[in-house]
Amino acid sequence: MQEHYGITLAPITIRRITEGHAQRMHEKLQRITTYPDKPGFDCIIAELDGSMIPIVETNNEVADKRKGKKLSWKEARLALAHEKGSVTPKISVVFQKSVDQAGEAMFDCARRSGLGQDSYVHAIGDGAPWIANQVYKQFGANGHYLIDFYHTCDYLSSAAASIVENPTTWLEKHKTMLKNGEIDGVMEVLKANLEAPDVKEKDAPVRACHRYLINRYNQLDYQGAIAKGLPIGSGEVESAHRYVIQERLKKAGAWWSPCNAEFMLALREVRVNHGWISYWNELFASVC
């Protein structure tokens, strides 16, 4: 404003305008949660994950505001979706909402990305059961959930270090087996090397890996995903955490009130989904 128009604004004014604009963007956000009744793209890729942000809550009844502050970390859940082959995802962020509302945000992203009544939804995420449950709840038989390959390999790596002296070769071999669909073979090797029942959980990485794979047996079809040219890692949503949430809400020394965090996340969502031109048009319309 100062460079182009010669207008100088006080920081408090900029903050007030930004927070007011963010609140209006939050109020305008709408999620579509009904399945389309027409065809769409053949395949939609969807991801959902959580990110912790710093929150400060103030007790207004305490005279010294510094002593009445409560600091905590609360989870913002970020969903994205796009057509297979696209590099421009639709983004949704929910804060202090239920897992069902996070699932609805993912569905809304898929719908805005071209979801049709017969579209195949390839969803990827970490091993959190609530994410898999939401994929099946939101997309039914059209959805399939795949555990992020690198999360699976973390468990496998810990098991390898306990089974053999040279874990690198062993790990690469069994990672290849997973990619080739030889899940049962990997399970048999793990089963043959399980720790004794009296070994504590923290000292039993093979048992932990074996249990992890058993509990997610139907979510490990890496061979099928690779054959279809679909991703097996959730790096896209993990990257989105950085440029959607963390770049703004996790600046050094920044702590947010719950309502301002929610409003700012809505503003970030609008900016990512609609670009700078729409973002500034909306901002100037709200100010004027």
Backbone as CSV, one residue per row, in Angstrom:
resi,resn,N_x,N_y,N_z,CA_x,CA_y,CA_z,C_x,C_y,C_z
1,MET,0.833,-1.200,0.000,0.000,0.000,0.000,0.873,1.258,0.000
2,GLN,1.927,1.213,0.775,2.783,2.397,0.851,3.580,2.576,-0.440
3,GLU,4.095,1.494,-0.991,4.921,1.578,-2.193,4.121,2.037,-3.400
4,HIS,2.899,1.479,-3.567,2.128,1.747,-4.783,1.153,2.913,-4.638
5,TYR,0.645,3.161,-3.422,-0.396,4.180,-3.275,-0.045,5.284,-2.285
6,GLY,1.111,5.142,-1.617,1.510,6.167,-0.666,0.690,6.173,0.600
7,ILE,0.030,5.060,0.896,-0.814,4.967,2.092,-0.074,4.165,3.161
8,THR,0.053,4.741,4.328,0.710,4.049,5.438,-0.340,3.587,6.438
9,LEU,-0.316,2.313,6.754,-1.267,1.749,7.715,-0.519,1.264,8.944
10,ALA,-1.108,1.507,10.102,-0.534,1.007,11.344,-0.687,-0.506,11.401
11,PRO,0.268,-1.204,12.022,0.160,-2.668,12.122,-1.167,-3.137,12.707
12,ILE,-1.704,-2.434,13.713,-2.959,-2.847,14.333,-4.117,-2.768,13.344
13,THR,-4.045,-1.781,12.409,-5.080,-1.647,11.392,-5.025,-2.811,10.408
14,ILE,-3.811,-3.164,10.003,-3.635,-4.299,9.088,-4.147,-5.571,9.743
15,ARG,-3.832,-5.735,11.020,-4.293,-6.923,11.732,-5.813,-6.960,11.811
16,ARG,-6.420,-5.823,12.139,-7.879,-5.772,12.266,-8.568,-6.099,10.946
17,ILE,-8.063,-5.533,9.852,-8.653,-5.789,8.537,-8.496,-7.261,8.155
18,THR,-7.306,-7.802,8.396,-7.043,-9.196,8.028,-7.926,-10.150,8.821
19,GLU,-8.037,-9.918,10.130,-8.855,-10.796,10.961,-10.334,-10.693,10.601
20,GLY,-10.789,-9.482,10.290,-12.182,-9.318,9.878,-12.455,-10.003,8.556
21,HIS,-11.517,-9.861,7.615,-11.654,-10.522,6.313,-11.641,-12.037,6.483
22,ALA,-10.760,-12.541,7.326,-10.675,-13.979,7.568,-11.979,-14.513,8.137
23,GLN,-12.589,-13.762,9.045,-13.860,-14.205,9.624,-14.951,-14.275,8.555
24,ARG,-14.976,-13.290,7.664,-15.985,-13.319,6.601,-15.768,-14.488,5.649
25,MET,-14.505,-14.802,5.364,-14.215,-15.956,4.514,-14.672,-17.251,5.184
26,HIS,-14.461,-17.331,6.500,-14.897,-18.511,7.248,-16.412,-18.663,7.177
27,GLU,-17.118,-17.553,7.291,-18.579,-17.595,7.255,-19.108,-17.984,5.879
28,LYS,-18.331,-17.705,4.837,-18.775,-18.009,3.474,-18.508,-19.455,3.062
29,LEU,-17.594,-20.106,3.772,-17.228,-21.463,3.367,-18.420,-22.405,3.494
30,GLN,-18.629,-23.198,2.460,-19.692,-24.195,2.473,-19.144,-25.519,1.972
31,ARG,-19.521,-26.619,2.622,-19.082,-27.949,2.224,-20.238,-28.680,1.548
32,ILE,-19.978,-29.245,0.384,-20.974,-30.076,-0.299,-20.752,-31.508,0.132
33,THR,-21.767,-32.132,0.717,-21.590,-33.469,1.294,-22.496,-34.517,0.649
34,THR,-23.145,-34.171,-0.458,-24.010,-35.143,-1.143,-23.321,-35.656,-2.406
35,TYR,-23.511,-36.943,-2.691,-22.874,-37.550,-3.855,-23.478,-36.988,-5.140
36,PRO,-22.666,-36.704,-6.149,-23.189,-36.193,-7.424,-24.009,-37.264,-8.129
37,ASP,-24.968,-36.831,-8.914,-25.826,-37.785,-9.644,-25.436,-37.885,-11.115
38,LYS,-24.196,-37.515,-11.420,-23.725,-37.570,-12.799,-22.289,-38.085,-12.831
39,PRO,-21.814,-38.511,-13.997,-20.435,-39.026,-14.094,-19.416,-37.926,-13.826
40,GLY,-18.242,-38.374,-13.441,-17.140,-37.447,-13.216,-15.860,-38.031,-13.779
41,PHE,-14.738,-37.637,-13.235,-13.465,-38.217,-13.664,-13.380,-39.671,-13.218
42,ASP,-12.607,-40.450,-13.954,-12.488,-41.875,-13.636,-11.859,-42.099,-12.268
43,CYS,-10.854,-41.304,-11.926,-10.126,-41.528,-10.678,-9.820,-40.209,-9.977
44,ILE,-10.139,-40.164,-8.690,-9.825,-39.021,-7.836,-8.849,-39.476,-6.765
45,ILE,-7.793,-38.713,-6.556,-6.830,-38.998,-5.499,-7.138,-38.074,-4.319
46,ALA,-7.279,-38.654,-3.132,-7.639,-37.874,-1.943,-6.695,-38.202,-0.791
47,GLU,-6.400,-37.186,0.025,-5.542,-37.376,1.189,-6.080,-36.554,2.355
48,LEU,-5.803,-37.019,3.557,-6.287,-36.353,4.766,-5.281,-36.585,5.878
49,ASP,-4.947,-35.511,6.614,-3.932,-35.629,7.654,-4.091,-34.485,8.651
50,GLY,-3.496,-34.639,9.823,-3.593,-33.618,10.859,-2.278,-32.899,11.083
51,SER,-2.376,-31.648,11.567,-1.197,-30.841,11.866,-1.483,-30.041,13.135
52,MET,-0.512,-29.995,14.041,-0.701,-29.296,15.315,-0.283,-27.828,15.192
53,ILE,-1.114,-26.937,15.755,-0.794,-25.511,15.718,-0.850,-24.944,17.143
54,PRO,-0.069,-23.898,17.412,0.022,-23.345,18.770,-1.171,-22.445,19.107
55,ILE,-1.795,-22.718,20.246,-2.994,-21.996,20.663,-2.768,-21.365,22.043
56,VAL,-3.255,-20.144,22.213,-3.222,-19.482,23.516,-4.648,-19.081,23.891
57,GLU,-5.047,-19.430,25.104,-6.362,-19.047,25.616,-6.157,-18.205,26.873
58,THR,-6.897,-17.101,26.954,-6.692,-16.132,28.031,-7.873,-16.126,28.988
59,ASN,-7.570,-16.136,30.254,-8.597,-16.017,31.293,-8.795,-14.525,31.589
60,ASN,-9.899,-13.979,31.131,-10.143,-12.539,31.270,-10.430,-12.116,32.711
61,GLU,-10.658,-13.080,33.596,-10.948,-12.746,34.989,-9.672,-12.484,35.796
62,VAL,-8.511,-12.832,35.216,-7.245,-12.617,35.893,-6.718,-11.228,35.538
63,ALA,-6.337,-10.470,36.568,-5.881,-9.086,36.336,-4.620,-9.043,35.490
64,ASP,-3.656,-9.892,35.813,-2.414,-9.958,35.055,-2.599,-10.942,33.896
65,LYS,-2.784,-10.425,32.703,-3.086,-11.266,31.546,-1.976,-12.268,31.256
66,ARG,-0.748,-11.933,31.639,0.355,-12.858,31.395,0.199,-14.128,32.212
67,LYS,-0.383,-14.008,33.398,-0.566,-15.164,34.271,-1.852,-15.930,33.953
68,GLY,-2.707,-15.326,33.170,-3.981,-15.985,32.845,-3.971,-16.684,31.509
69,LYS,-2.784,-16.878,30.936,-2.689,-17.514,29.624,-2.499,-19.022,29.748
70,LYS,-3.177,-19.747,28.882,-3.013,-21.198,28.808,-2.542,-21.549,27.404
71,LEU,-1.349,-22.126,27.307,-0.775,-22.477,26.009,-1.002,-23.964,25.743
72,SER,-1.329,-24.294,24.501,-1.552,-25.690,24.131,-1.351,-25.845,22.627
73,TRP,-1.365,-27.099,22.194,-1.297,-27.400,20.760,-2.574,-28.131,20.372
74,LYS,-3.230,-27.653,19.329,-4.475,-28.286,18.875,-4.373,-28.613,17.391
75,GLU,-5.141,-29.609,17.002,-4.989,-30.172,15.660,-5.897,-29.512,14.628
76,ALA,-5.287,-29.133,13.522,-6.030,-28.724,12.325,-5.932,-29.876,11.331
77,ARG,-7.025,-30.255,10.732,-7.033,-31.374,9.795,-7.169,-30.852,8.370
78,LEU,-6.241,-31.258,7.552,-6.164,-30.767,6.176,-6.501,-31.884,5.200
79,ALA,-7.417,-31.602,4.292,-7.803,-32.560,3.261,-7.480,-31.969,1.899
80,LEU,-7.166,-32.840,0.944,-6.977,-32.391,-0.431,-7.436,-33.484,-1.389
81,ALA,-7.732,-33.083,-2.590,-8.128,-34.043,-3.624,-7.887,-33.425,-4.989
82,HIS,-7.657,-34.287,-5.973,-7.525,-33.835,-7.349,-7.716,-35.027,-8.289
83,GLU,-7.980,-34.714,-9.517,-8.083,-35.765,-10.525,-6.714,-36.410,-10.727
84,LYS,-6.706,-37.690,-11.043,-5.444,-38.363,-11.349,-4.743,-37.624,-12.489
85,GLY,-3.472,-37.313,-12.300,-2.690,-36.599,-13.305,-2.631,-35.105,-13.084
86,SER,-3.534,-34.572,-12.258,-3.525,-33.135,-11.984,-2.493,-32.819,-10.903
87,VAL,-1.950,-31.613,-10.959,-1.013,-31.157,-9.927,-1.592,-29.960,-9.172
88,THR,-2.901,-29.735,-9.319,-3.564,-28.604,-8.670,-4.692,-29.123,-7.793
89,PRO,-4.409,-29.415,-6.536,-5.443,-29.980,-5.670,-6.393,-28.922,-5.131
90,LYS,-7.576,-29.374,-4.758,-8.490,-28.566,-3.970,-8.202,-28.866,-2.505
91,ILE,-8.225,-27.820,-1.686,-7.816,-27.924,-0.285,-8.986,-27.570,0.629
92,SER,-9.097,-28.285,1.747,-10.031,-27.914,2.809,-9.331,-28.093,4.146
93,VAL,-9.604,-27.186,5.082,-9.014,-27.267,6.415,-10.120,-27.129,7.453
94,VAL,-10.113,-28.000,8.456,-11.061,-27.875,9.564,-10.272,-27.819,10.867
95,PHE,-10.795,-27.055,11.817,-10.116,-26.876,13.097,-11.124,-27.025,14.224
96,GLN,-10.758,-27.806,15.228,-11.635,-28.076,16.369,-12.971,-28.653,15.911
97,LYS,-12.896,-29.511,14.916,-14.100,-30.174,14.399,-13.968,-31.683,14.589
98,SER,-15.079,-32.398,14.430,-15.095,-33.843,14.599,-14.431,-34.535,13.410
99,VAL,-14.152,-35.838,13.572,-13.574,-36.592,12.465,-14.565,-36.681,11.307
100,ASP,-15.860,-36.700,11.612,-16.864,-36.727,10.540,-16.803,-35.449,9.716
101,GLN,-16.605,-34.318,10.364,-16.497,-33.056,9.634,-15.206,-33.005,8.819
102,ALA,-14.138,-33.640,9.323,-12.905,-33.733,8.538,-13.140,-34.599,7.305
103,GLY,-13.875,-35.696,7.478,-14.216,-36.546,6.341,-15.068,-35.818,5.321
104,GLU,-15.994,-35.007,5.801,-16.834,-34.221,4.890,-16.004,-33.198,4.123
105,ALA,-14.976,-32.653,4.775,-14.078,-31.718,4.086,-13.336,-32.437,2.961
106,MET,-12.902,-33.673,3.214,-12.241,-34.453,2.173,-13.205,-34.743,1.026
107,PHE,-14.452,-35.096,1.363,-15.454,-35.354,0.332,-15.699,-34.099,-0.506
108,ASP,-15.784,-32.958,0.157,-16.005,-31.691,-0.546,-14.872,-31.409,-1.529
109,CYS,-13.631,-31.688,-1.112,-12.485,-31.519,-2.014,-12.622,-32.414,-3.232
110,ALA,-13.007,-33.678,-2.992,-13.166,-34.618,-4.100,-14.273,-34.179,-5.037
111,ARG,-15.359,-33.702,-4.469,-16.484,-33.248,-5.289,-16.067,-32.066,-6.167
112,ARG,-15.343,-31.115,-5.597,-14.899,-29.955,-6.360,-13.781,-30.305,-7.345
113,SER,-13.216,-31.503,-7.194,-12.158,-31.952,-8.108,-12.698,-32.827,-9.235
114,GLY,-14.017,-32.987,-9.313,-14.587,-33.755,-10.410,-15.107,-35.129,-10.044
115,LEU,-15.389,-35.350,-8.759,-15.950,-36.626,-8.327,-17.282,-36.879,-9.015
116,GLY,-17.449,-38.087,-9.538,-18.714,-38.495,-10.143,-19.291,-39.695,-9.422
117,GLN,-20.484,-40.109,-9.825,-21.145,-41.201,-9.118,-20.395,-42.514,-9.234
118,ASP,-19.567,-42.664,-10.277,-18.813,-43.908,-10.451,-17.308,-43.707,-10.361
119,SER,-16.866,-42.553,-9.884,-15.428,-42.285,-9.789,-14.782,-43.210,-8.756
120,TYR,-13.591,-43.697,-9.084,-12.794,-44.472,-8.138,-11.976,-43.485,-7.312
121,VAL,-12.058,-43.595,-5.993,-11.335,-42.680,-5.110,-10.175,-43.424,-4.468
122,HIS,-8.984,-42.992,-4.813,-7.758,-43.572,-4.273,-7.290,-42.656,-3.155
123,ALA,-7.476,-43.101,-1.909,-7.126,-42.283,-0.747,-5.874,-42.838,-0.082
124,ILE,-5.012,-41.933,0.370,-3.749,-42.321,1.004,-3.607,-41.558,2.316
125,GLY,-3.011,-42.225,3.312,-2.764,-41.546,4.571,-1.935,-42.412,5.495
126,ASP,-1.693,-41.898,6.683,-0.932,-42.691,7.645,-1.849,-43.740,8.273
127,GLY,-1.359,-44.418,9.301,-2.100,-45.545,9.848,-3.212,-45.199,10.802
128,ALA,-3.560,-43.921,10.942,-4.631,-43.545,11.867,-5.962,-44.163,11.425
129,PRO,-6.580,-44.986,12.263,-7.830,-45.658,11.855,-8.951,-44.702,11.462
130,TRP,-9.000,-43.517,12.092,-10.110,-42.612,11.801,-10.085,-42.131,10.358
131,ILE,-8.893,-42.019,9.766,-8.817,-41.577,8.372,-9.379,-42.649,7.452
132,ALA,-8.956,-43.891,7.660,-9.484,-44.992,6.842,-10.990,-45.098,7.001
133,ASN,-11.489,-44.959,8.229,-12.933,-45.053,8.466,-13.686,-43.971,7.696
134,GLN,-13.117,-42.773,7.638,-13.784,-41.692,6.924,-13.789,-41.913,5.413
135,VAL,-12.735,-42.522,4.887,-12.709,-42.818,3.447,-13.871,-43.731,3.083
136,TYR,-14.067,-44.785,3.863,-15.136,-45.733,3.557,-16.509,-45.144,3.867
137,LYS,-16.572,-44.293,4.893,-17.852,-43.675,5.229,-18.283,-42.665,4.166
138,GLN,-17.341,-41.889,3.659,-17.681,-40.839,2.703,-17.858,-41.358,1.280
139,PHE,-17.075,-42.360,0.886,-17.083,-42.793,-0.516,-17.636,-44.207,-0.725
140,GLY,-17.864,-44.922,0.362,-18.444,-46.255,0.248,-17.599,-47.188,-0.601
141,ALA,-18.274,-47.948,-1.459,-17.587,-48.935,-2.298,-16.693,-48.285,-3.345
142,ASN,-16.869,-46.996,-3.605,-16.040,-46.301,-4.601,-14.670,-45.914,-4.051
143,GLY,-14.503,-46.004,-2.733,-13.254,-45.574,-2.132,-12.364,-46.726,-1.716
144,HIS,-11.071,-46.535,-1.858,-10.093,-47.501,-1.359,-8.995,-46.745,-0.640
145,TYR,-8.622,-47.249,0.532,-7.627,-46.569,1.358,-6.310,-47.334,1.342
146,LEU,-5.224,-46.606,1.131,-3.887,-47.185,1.097,-3.028,-46.528,2.167
147,ILE,-2.394,-47.364,2.997,-1.476,-46.831,3.995,-0.235,-46.274,3.294
148,ASP,0.142,-45.077,3.683,1.355,-44.466,3.146,2.531,-45.438,3.269
149,PHE,3.193,-45.699,2.146,4.249,-46.708,2.102,5.384,-46.397,3.080
150,TYR,5.674,-45.137,3.258,6.809,-44.757,4.093,6.493,-44.924,5.576
151,HIS,5.216,-44.780,5.947,4.837,-45.094,7.321,4.987,-46.592,7.585
152,THR,4.584,-47.401,6.630,4.746,-48.851,6.766,6.218,-49.206,6.892
153,CYS,7.048,-48.561,6.092,8.480,-48.857,6.107,9.145,-48.441,7.415
154,ASP,8.591,-47.455,8.115,9.132,-47.089,9.419,9.035,-48.263,10.388
155,TYR,7.894,-48.924,10.380,7.715,-50.103,11.230,8.632,-51.239,10.776
156,LEU,8.707,-51.404,9.461,9.535,-52.479,8.920,11.008,-52.242,9.233
157,SER,11.431,-50.992,9.199,12.823,-50.658,9.489,13.183,-50.979,10.931
158,SER,12.271,-50.660,11.858,12.520,-50.975,13.268,12.613,-52.479,13.477
159,ALA,11.761,-53.221,12.774,11.795,-54.680,12.887,13.092,-55.238,12.310
160,ALA,13.533,-54.683,11.200,14.758,-55.171,10.548,15.956,-55.075,11.468
161,ALA,16.059,-53.963,12.199,17.198,-53.764,13.098,17.220,-54.790,14.223
162,SER,16.060,-55.366,14.523,15.978,-56.360,15.586,16.187,-57.782,15.073
163,ILE,15.981,-57.990,13.766,16.046,-59.339,13.204,17.435,-59.705,12.701
164,VAL,18.110,-58.767,12.010,19.402,-59.076,11.387,20.439,-58.035,11.765
165,GLU,21.705,-58.418,11.617,22.794,-57.500,11.937,22.956,-56.427,10.866
166,ASN,22.689,-56.789,9.615,22.784,-55.837,8.503,21.370,-55.559,7.988
167,PRO,20.660,-54.620,8.614,19.247,-54.418,8.276,18.988,-53.796,6.907
168,THR,19.980,-53.116,6.339,19.752,-52.395,5.076,19.327,-53.343,3.963
169,THR,20.088,-54.407,3.760,19.765,-55.362,2.690,18.434,-56.040,2.962
170,TRP,18.228,-56.446,4.203,16.976,-57.106,4.586,15.789,-56.176,4.326
171,LEU,15.923,-54.924,4.704,14.838,-53.960,4.550,14.493,-53.748,3.078
172,GLU,15.501,-53.558,2.232,15.234,-53.340,0.811,14.533,-54.536,0.182
173,LYS,14.942,-55.726,0.589,14.311,-56.934,0.059,12.832,-56.987,0.424
174,HIS,12.507,-56.695,1.658,11.115,-56.826,2.100,10.261,-55.634,1.680
175,LYS,10.876,-54.489,1.452,10.139,-53.374,0.848,9.730,-53.740,-0.577
176,THR,10.641,-54.375,-1.306,10.331,-54.827,-2.667,9.223,-55.868,-2.645
177,MET,9.250,-56.756,-1.666,8.195,-57.758,-1.535,6.832,-57.098,-1.330
178,LEU,6.787,-56.062,-0.494,5.522,-55.352,-0.283,5.019,-54.725,-1.586
179,LYS,5.929,-54.108,-2.340,5.540,-53.481,-3.600,5.082,-54.510,-4.633
180,ASN,5.583,-55.736,-4.506,5.204,-56.804,-5.436,3.976,-57.580,-4.974
181,GLY,3.372,-57.152,-3.887,2.164,-57.813,-3.407,2.420,-59.048,-2.558
182,GLU,3.649,-59.249,-2.130,3.983,-60.440,-1.333,3.840,-60.130,0.157
183,ILE,2.666,-59.699,0.528,2.418,-59.305,1.914,2.496,-60.514,2.838
184,ASP,1.929,-61.635,2.410,1.949,-62.843,3.250,3.375,-63.306,3.521
185,GLY,4.243,-63.167,2.521,5.638,-63.554,2.711,6.317,-62.710,3.774
186,VAL,6.054,-61.408,3.755,6.618,-60.512,4.768,6.068,-60.861,6.148
187,MET,4.780,-61.164,6.195,4.150,-61.506,7.467,4.745,-62.777,8.058
188,GLU,5.038,-63.758,7.214,5.606,-65.017,7.694,6.998,-64.795,8.293
189,VAL,7.793,-63.968,7.636,9.131,-63.671,8.152,9.028,-62.982,9.510
190,LEU,8.128,-62.037,9.636,7.948,-61.337,10.901,7.455,-62.293,11.983
191,LYS,6.505,-63.143,11.624,5.944,-64.089,12.596,7.017,-65.024,13.138
192,ALA,7.946,-65.437,12.267,9.018,-66.353,12.685,10.023,-65.685,13.615
193,ASN,9.993,-64.348,13.681,10.974,-63.628,14.498,10.328,-62.814,15.618
194,LEU,9.083,-63.139,15.973,8.392,-62.398,17.027,9.111,-62.536,18.364
195,GLU,9.121,-61.465,19.122,9.698,-61.505,20.451,8.847,-62.373,21.380
196,ALA,9.449,-62.817,22.434,8.728,-63.620,23.431,7.600,-62.791,24.050
197,PRO,6.497,-63.450,24.454,5.352,-62.723,25.014,5.682,-61.851,26.213
198,ASP,6.716,-62.225,26.986,7.033,-61.454,28.177,7.893,-60.217,27.899
199,VAL,8.289,-60.022,26.644,9.059,-58.830,26.274,8.117,-57.627,26.226
200,LYS,8.532,-56.532,26.846,7.686,-55.340,26.877,7.492,-54.758,25.481
201,GLU,6.366,-54.075,25.306,6.012,-53.528,23.993,7.101,-52.615,23.447
202,LYS,7.685,-51.787,24.283,8.688,-50.835,23.806,9.954,-51.521,23.307
203,ASP,10.133,-52.790,23.698,11.306,-53.558,23.283,10.960,-54.629,22.253
204,ALA,9.784,-54.514,21.629,9.322,-55.553,20.699,8.936,-54.948,19.346
205,PRO,9.901,-54.440,18.569,9.569,-53.812,17.274,9.023,-54.786,16.241
206,VAL,9.430,-56.049,16.298,8.921,-57.031,15.334,7.439,-57.285,15.602
207,ARG,7.103,-57.444,16.862,5.694,-57.643,17.231,4.851,-56.442,16.813
208,ALA,5.394,-55.242,17.025,4.661,-54.019,16.656,4.427,-53.954,15.155
209,CYS,5.448,-54.311,14.379,5.315,-54.285,12.921,4.325,-55.339,12.446
210,HIS,4.421,-56.528,13.009,3.516,-57.622,12.630,2.063,-57.236,12.915
211,ARG,1.833,-56.678,14.084,0.479,-56.256,14.458,-0.022,-55.132,13.550
212,TYR,0.871,-54.194,13.242,0.511,-53.065,12.379,0.040,-53.561,11.010
213,LEU,0.770,-54.520,10.444,0.414,-55.031,9.124,-0.857,-55.869,9.167
214,ILE,-1.017,-56.689,10.204,-2.231,-57.508,10.318,-3.472,-56.629,10.401
215,ASN,-3.391,-55.584,11.222,-4.551,-54.710,11.422,-4.896,-53.888,10.191
216,ARG,-3.955,-53.809,9.231,-4.182,-52.996,8.032,-3.966,-53.818,6.759
217,TYR,-4.222,-55.097,6.862,-3.908,-56.026,5.780,-4.555,-55.619,4.454
218,ASN,-5.791,-55.132,4.519,-6.512,-54.764,3.285,-6.173,-53.358,2.798
219,GLN,-5.215,-52.719,3.453,-4.842,-51.355,3.072,-3.389,-51.285,2.609
220,LEU,-2.884,-52.415,2.102,-1.467,-52.507,1.724,-1.279,-52.918,0.259
221,ASP,-2.245,-52.607,-0.584,-2.161,-53.030,-1.986,-1.284,-52.076,-2.798
222,TYR,-0.011,-52.071,-2.498,0.919,-51.212,-3.228,1.090,-51.683,-4.664
223,GLN,1.058,-52.970,-4.857,1.198,-53.509,-6.211,0.070,-53.005,-7.114
224,GLY,-1.153,-53.037,-6.602,-2.289,-52.567,-7.394,-2.203,-51.092,-7.713
225,ALA,-1.769,-50.288,-6.729,-1.650,-48.841,-6.949,-0.572,-48.533,-7.982
226,ILE,0.563,-49.211,-7.869,1.656,-48.979,-8.819,1.231,-49.366,-10.227
227,ALA,0.499,-50.479,-10.350,0.035,-50.935,-11.663,-0.900,-49.922,-12.315
228,LYS,-1.644,-49.174,-11.502,-2.585,-48.179,-12.022,-1.952,-46.797,-12.155
229,GLY,-0.669,-46.696,-11.822,-0.002,-45.400,-11.904,-0.437,-44.433,-10.825
230,LEU,-0.813,-44.969,-9.653,-1.288,-44.147,-8.550,-0.204,-44.026,-7.470
231,PRO,-0.197,-42.947,-6.724,0.839,-42.761,-5.696,0.657,-43.735,-4.533
232,ILE,1.778,-44.071,-3.880,1.721,-44.933,-2.703,2.195,-44.189,-1.448
233,GLY,2.485,-42.904,-1.593,2.921,-42.086,-0.469,2.017,-40.876,-0.291
234,SER,1.915,-40.387,0.948,1.052,-39.244,1.251,1.853,-37.947,1.369
235,GLY,2.948,-37.868,0.629,3.793,-36.682,0.689,3.093,-35.413,0.240
236,GLU,2.073,-35.553,-0.589,1.389,-34.360,-1.099,0.675,-33.605,0.025
237,VAL,-0.044,-34.348,0.872,-0.753,-33.664,1.961,0.235,-33.197,3.025
238,GLU,1.311,-33.938,3.236,2.316,-33.510,4.211,3.022,-32.238,3.738
239,SER,3.222,-32.113,2.435,3.780,-30.880,1.880,2.781,-29.730,2.014
240,ALA,1.501,-30.048,1.817,0.470,-29.009,1.914,0.391,-28.422,3.311
241,HIS,0.703,-29.217,4.330,0.745,-28.685,5.688,1.679,-27.479,5.762
242,ARG,2.794,-27.579,5.064,3.789,-26.505,5.144,3.296,-25.230,4.469
243,TYR,2.755,-25.327,3.246,2.417,-24.087,2.539,1.003,-23.587,2.825
244,VAL,0.136,-24.431,3.396,-1.208,-23.969,3.746,-1.279,-23.540,5.204
245,ILE,-0.811,-24.392,6.112,-0.982,-24.143,7.543,0.264,-23.545,8.186
246,GLN,1.359,-24.258,8.086,2.531,-23.916,8.893,3.200,-22.623,8.471
247,GLU,3.183,-22.309,7.194,3.844,-21.094,6.710,3.283,-19.845,7.383
248,ARG,1.997,-19.891,7.740,1.362,-18.713,8.349,1.127,-18.884,9.849
249,LEU,0.663,-20.053,10.260,0.236,-20.224,11.642,1.314,-20.775,12.568
250,LYS,2.466,-21.134,12.012,3.538,-21.618,12.885,4.804,-20.787,12.725
251,LYS,4.599,-19.482,12.546,5.741,-18.573,12.528,6.378,-18.538,13.915
252,ALA,7.657,-18.268,13.967,8.371,-18.233,15.246,7.715,-17.256,16.212
253,GLY,7.355,-17.758,17.390,6.784,-16.914,18.431,5.303,-16.641,18.299
254,ALA,4.656,-17.176,17.278,3.231,-16.901,17.053,2.351,-17.890,17.828
255,TRP,1.384,-17.345,18.567,0.372,-18.146,19.246,-0.987,-17.551,18.892
256,TRP,-1.985,-18.406,18.719,-3.269,-17.971,18.185,-4.412,-18.256,19.159
257,SER,-5.356,-17.327,19.202,-6.597,-17.641,19.904,-7.357,-18.649,19.041
258,PRO,-8.185,-19.511,19.630,-8.882,-20.530,18.828,-9.700,-19.962,17.680
259,CYS,-10.428,-18.867,17.921,-11.281,-18.330,16.855,-10.449,-17.726,15.739
260,ASN,-9.378,-16.986,16.078,-8.541,-16.402,15.034,-7.814,-17.463,14.223
261,ALA,-7.423,-18.565,14.882,-6.789,-19.664,14.158,-7.759,-20.252,13.142
262,GLU,-8.996,-20.443,13.554,-10.002,-21.009,12.650,-10.268,-20.073,11.476
263,PHE,-10.373,-18.779,11.755,-10.625,-17.808,10.689,-9.442,-17.743,9.717
264,MET,-8.222,-17.737,10.259,-7.036,-17.630,9.406,-6.875,-18.874,8.524
265,LEU,-7.233,-20.024,9.050,-7.177,-21.250,8.251,-8.156,-21.171,7.075
266,ALA,-9.312,-20.580,7.313,-10.281,-20.398,6.218,-9.713,-19.471,5.159
267,LEU,-9.033,-18.424,5.601,-8.416,-17.480,4.667,-7.340,-18.165,3.832
268,ARG,-6.538,-19.013,4.481,-5.506,-19.761,3.761,-6.134,-20.696,2.733
269,GLU,-7.232,-21.325,3.108,-7.923,-22.234,2.189,-8.410,-21.494,0.951
270,VAL,-9.018,-20.329,1.155,-9.523,-19.532,0.024,-8.384,-19.124,-0.891
271,ARG,-7.289,-18.691,-0.293,-6.151,-18.242,-1.102,-5.590,-19.378,-1.956
272,VAL,-5.421,-20.557,-1.361,-4.859,-21.686,-2.106,-5.803,-22.140,-3.213
273,ASN,-7.084,-22.203,-2.916,-8.037,-22.745,-3.889,-8.364,-21.783,-5.024
274,HIS,-8.319,-20.492,-4.744,-8.794,-19.522,-5.736,-7.715,-18.587,-6.264
275,GLY,-6.515,-18.634,-5.690,-5.429,-17.828,-6.229,-5.459,-16.395,-5.725
276,TRP,-4.403,-15.683,-6.054,-4.223,-14.322,-5.555,-5.260,-13.336,-6.084
277,ILE,-5.668,-13.462,-7.363,-6.600,-12.476,-7.926,-7.926,-12.505,-7.184
278,SER,-8.484,-13.718,-7.015,-9.743,-13.834,-6.280,-9.575,-13.409,-4.839
279,TYR,-8.425,-13.759,-4.256,-8.141,-13.422,-2.860,-8.182,-11.908,-2.654
280,TRP,-7.484,-11.165,-3.507,-7.460,-9.702,-3.344,-8.797,-9.055,-3.698
281,ASN,-9.503,-9.617,-4.689,-10.818,-9.070,-5.012,-11.770,-9.197,-3.815
282,GLU,-11.742,-10.363,-3.172,-12.568,-10.580,-2.002,-12.155,-9.638,-0.867
283,LEU,-10.844,-9.457,-0.683,-10.363,-8.602,0.400,-10.806,-7.159,0.197
284,PHE,-10.617,-6.616,-1.010,-10.975,-5.211,-1.244,-12.480,-5.036,-1.204
285,ALA,-13.245,-6.061,-1.627,-14.698,-5.965,-1.562,-15.156,-5.902,-0.099
286,SER,-14.477,-6.698,0.762,-14.881,-6.713,2.171,-14.479,-5.409,2.871
287,VAL,-13.373,-4.815,2.458,-12.930,-3.554,3.089,-13.793,-2.386,2.636
288,CYS,-14.119,-2.394,1.345,-14.896,-1.276,0.799,-16.378,-1.389,1.158
